[in-house]
Amino acid sequence: MEELIVKKDGDSAEVELPTGCALCGGPLAVRFSSSGAYSVCVSCRWIARPSVAFRGGAINVVFGPTALA
């Protein structure tokens, strides 16, 4: 398991997941604040609002559907 570096800034925190992007597999920066989590891919610039859960020392990042047909 890889150890993550968490950057804290006041009421928010940010972590970078090395292969967390669901679109391109690139590094995903996730920011946590009192209003929830926001993410942006460093490679393809995809912006999303994931659901994040902490379980057993791991971070689970889930992206729900953005459109329904």
N, C-alpha and C positions, 0 to 999 in steps of 0.2 A: 504494500500500500504506500502511496506517495503522500508525503506530508505537505500540506498547503500553507501558504503564507497569507495571513489575514491582515489587511491594512485597515486600521480604525481611524475614523475622522468624526469626532463629536458623537452624534447619535446614529451614525451609519458605519457600515463595515463593507469591505470589498475583498473578494477572493477571485483568483484566476484559475480556472480549470483547464489544464493543458490541452485536452482533446474533447471539450464539452459541447462544441457546436453541433446541433442536430442536422444542420444543412451541409457543412463542409468538413466537419471533424477538427476544425481549428481551435485555437485557444478562446475560451469564453470567459469574459469578465462579468462577474455577478455582484451587484451592489444590494445590500440589505439595509433597509431603513424602516422607520415606523409605519410607513405606508405599504410595505411589502418588498418583494424582490424584483429587480430589473436586470436584464442581461444584454450584452452586446458582444458579438464575435469580433475579435481583433482582426481576423483575416477577411471575411466576406461582409462585415459590417451589419449583420442581421441583428435587429433589435427585437426583444421579446420580453414578456412578463411571465416568467416560469413559476410553477409551484415548487417550493423547496421544502424538503424534510430532512432532519438529521436523525439517522438511525444507526446505532451500533458503531459510532465513530466515523460514519460515512455520510457524505452529502448526496442526497437523491434529488436531481433536478428533472422536473417533468414539464414538457411543453404540451399544453392542451391544443385541441383543434382551433384554428383561427377562422375557419369558414365551414359551413355545412352546405351540402348540395341537396 
